[in-house]
Amino acid sequence: MKLVILDRDGVINADSDQFIKSPEEWKPIPGSLEAIARLTQAGFRVVVATNQSGVGRGLFDMATLNSINNKMHRAVEKAGGRIEAVFYCPDTAESESEFRKPKPGMLRDIGERFNTEVAGVPTVGDSLRDLQAAASVRALPILVLTGKRGKTLDAGGLPDGTRIYPDLAAVAADLAK
């Protein structure tokens, strides 16, 4: 099975330091929906793995998170792509949850759900914690420079073997060859 794991905020849609708290605030990054379509058409199963501590902080509820994700699903489908599943962790950093990236729980769950090894699976994120989670399960860490606008790259400390691309469209172009 060809699988690719994407972070949501900063990879698929524009991120915000104040969190994406409503469907109206969810805005796709130019080219990201088409990138997911390209991956889908190349035979990849696209899965989203996202920390959503805004739920744990009480900034929005599960119904709102579901509405945001439904908007994303519809936009991707309209572009000709498909997201197989969205895995999320609603816990705050203070919870020390095993499922909150950079810890590996969410990625391990994806492997179990799809009955596949996640070692070597391209895992795309815009923050160090996304890359650290990927490295902890021997997935392939891929940094996109959207979202954090290069701050992650500038900060350094990337896991060995991290690939770097300007955006998800460039990732899709490379993986779908």
C-alpha positions as CSV (number, residue, x, y, z in Angstrom):
1,M,0.0,0.0,0.0
2,K,1.2,3.5,-0.9
3,L,0.4,5.7,2.1
4,V,1.3,9.4,2.8
5,I,0.6,11.2,6.1
6,L,0.0,14.9,6.1
7,D,-0.2,17.4,9.0
8,R,-3.2,19.7,8.5
9,D,-2.5,23.3,9.6
10,G,0.4,24.8,7.7
11,V,0.5,21.9,5.2
12,I,-3.0,21.7,3.7
13,N,-4.4,25.0,5.0
14,A,-3.1,28.3,6.2
15,D,-2.1,28.1,9.9
16,S,-2.8,30.7,12.6
17,D,-1.2,31.4,16.0
18,Q,-4.7,31.8,17.3
19,F,-5.8,28.4,15.9
20,I,-8.2,27.5,13.2
21,K,-11.4,27.7,15.2
22,S,-14.2,27.6,12.6
23,P,-14.9,26.4,9.1
24,E,-14.7,30.0,7.9
25,E,-11.1,30.3,9.2
26,W,-10.1,27.2,7.2
27,K,-8.4,28.4,4.0
28,P,-6.4,26.0,1.8
29,I,-2.9,26.9,0.9
30,P,-2.7,27.5,-2.9
31,G,-2.0,24.2,-4.7
32,S,-2.5,22.0,-1.7
33,L,-5.9,20.6,-2.8
34,E,-4.5,19.8,-6.2
35,A,-1.5,18.2,-4.6
36,I,-3.7,15.9,-2.6
37,A,-5.6,15.1,-5.9
38,R,-2.3,14.3,-7.6
39,L,-1.3,12.0,-4.7
40,T,-4.7,10.2,-4.8
41,Q,-4.5,9.8,-8.6
42,A,-1.0,8.3,-8.2
43,G,-2.4,5.6,-5.9
44,F,-1.5,7.0,-2.5
45,R,-3.9,6.7,0.4
46,V,-3.8,10.2,2.0
47,V,-4.2,10.4,5.8
48,V,-4.1,13.5,8.0
49,A,-2.5,13.4,11.4
50,T,-3.0,16.7,13.3
51,N,-2.6,18.0,16.8
52,Q,-5.8,20.0,17.7
53,S,-5.2,21.3,21.2
54,G,-7.7,24.1,20.6
55,V,-10.3,21.5,21.6
56,G,-8.4,20.7,24.9
57,R,-8.1,24.5,25.5
58,G,-11.8,25.0,25.1
59,L,-11.4,27.3,22.0
60,F,-13.7,25.1,20.0
61,D,-15.6,21.9,20.4
62,M,-15.7,18.5,18.6
63,A,-18.6,19.5,16.5
64,T,-16.7,22.5,15.2
65,L,-13.6,20.4,14.6
66,N,-15.8,18.0,12.6
67,S,-17.2,20.9,10.6
68,I,-13.7,22.2,9.8
69,N,-12.6,18.7,8.7
70,N,-15.8,18.2,6.6
71,K,-15.0,21.4,4.8
72,M,-11.5,20.1,4.1
73,H,-12.9,16.8,2.8
74,R,-15.3,18.5,0.5
75,A,-12.7,20.9,-0.9
76,V,-10.3,18.0,-1.6
77,E,-13.0,15.9,-3.2
78,K,-14.0,18.8,-5.4
79,A,-10.3,19.1,-6.6
80,G,-10.4,15.3,-7.5
81,G,-8.6,14.0,-4.4
82,R,-9.5,11.9,-1.3
83,I,-8.5,12.0,2.3
84,E,-8.9,8.4,3.7
85,A,-9.0,9.5,7.4
86,V,-8.2,12.3,9.8
87,F,-6.5,11.3,13.0
88,Y,-6.3,14.1,15.6
89,C,-5.2,14.6,19.2
90,P,-7.3,17.1,21.1
91,D,-5.0,17.2,24.1
92,T,-2.8,20.1,25.2
93,A,1.0,19.9,25.4
94,E,0.7,19.9,29.2
95,S,-1.2,16.6,29.0
96,E,1.9,14.7,27.8
97,S,-0.4,12.5,25.7
98,E,1.2,9.7,23.8
99,F,-0.9,10.7,20.8
100,R,0.2,14.3,20.6
101,K,3.0,14.9,18.2
102,P,6.0,14.8,18.6
103,K,5.1,11.5,20.4
104,P,4.5,8.6,18.1
105,G,1.0,7.4,19.2
106,M,-1.0,8.9,16.4
107,L,1.3,7.6,13.7
108,R,1.3,4.1,15.3
109,D,-2.5,4.2,15.3
110,I,-2.5,5.0,11.6
111,G,-0.2,2.0,10.9
112,E,-2.6,-0.2,12.9
113,R,-5.7,1.1,11.3
114,F,-4.3,0.7,7.8
115,N,-2.6,-2.6,8.7
116,T,0.8,-1.4,7.4
117,E,4.2,-0.5,8.6
118,V,4.7,3.3,8.8
119,A,8.5,2.9,8.5
120,G,9.5,4.7,5.3
121,V,6.0,6.3,4.8
122,P,6.3,9.9,3.6
123,T,5.1,12.1,6.5
124,V,4.7,15.8,5.7
125,G,4.7,18.6,8.3
126,D,5.7,22.2,8.8
127,S,6.9,22.0,12.4
128,L,9.7,20.2,14.2
129,R,7.2,18.1,16.2
130,D,5.7,16.7,13.0
131,L,9.2,15.6,11.8
132,Q,10.2,14.2,15.2
133,A,7.0,12.1,15.3
134,A,7.8,10.7,11.8
135,A,11.4,10.0,12.8
136,S,10.3,8.2,16.0
137,V,8.5,5.5,13.9
138,R,11.1,5.5,11.1
139,A,8.7,7.2,8.7
140,L,10.2,9.6,6.1
141,P,10.1,13.1,7.5
142,I,9.3,15.8,5.0
143,L,9.3,19.5,5.8
144,V,7.3,22.0,3.8
145,L,8.1,25.7,4.2
146,T,4.5,26.8,4.3
147,G,2.8,27.3,7.6
148,K,5.7,28.2,9.8
149,R,7.2,30.1,6.8
150,G,10.6,28.6,7.1
151,K,11.0,29.1,10.8
152,T,11.3,25.4,11.4
153,L,14.2,25.1,8.9
154,D,15.9,28.2,10.3
155,A,15.7,26.8,13.9
156,G,17.6,23.7,12.8
157,G,17.7,20.3,14.6
158,L,15.8,18.5,11.9
159,P,15.8,14.7,12.1
160,D,18.4,13.0,9.9
161,G,17.1,12.3,6.4
162,T,14.5,15.1,6.4
163,R,13.5,16.1,2.9
164,I,12.7,19.8,2.4
165,Y,10.2,21.2,-0.1
166,P,8.6,24.7,-0.6
167,D,5.1,23.3,-0.4
168,L,2.8,20.3,-0.7
169,A,2.5,20.7,-4.4
170,A,6.3,20.1,-4.8
171,V,6.1,17.1,-2.5
172,A,3.3,15.6,-4.6
173,A,5.2,16.3,-7.8
174,D,8.2,14.3,-6.5
175,L,6.2,11.4,-4.9
176,A,3.8,11.0,-7.8
177,K,6.6,10.6,-10.4
